[in-house]
């Protein structure tokens, strides 16, 4: 009897709903998975999240650097003696940056 309990505790049920755009219906898939498989899936998802986080960080930093370059270029073009006034930014641009 204790062996049956041990076996039951190592098995989980995974229920997944799958939507079919062709039939416009949901299909239920029920799969038995072991705790080991569940842990492997969690580890895989965590690794994938870390990779995605790194990619998003790179994209974010690239965007910030591009914006910083644009602001710096505009500041250097329109600033007078290291000071930039809002009125200077409101005037019509007469030359390309």
Secondary structure, 3 states (H helix, E strand, C coil): CHHHHHHHHCEEEEEEEEEECCCCEEEEEEEEEEHHHHHHHHHHHHHHHHHHHHHHHHHHHHHHHHHHHHHHHHHHHHCECCECCHHHHHCCCCCCC
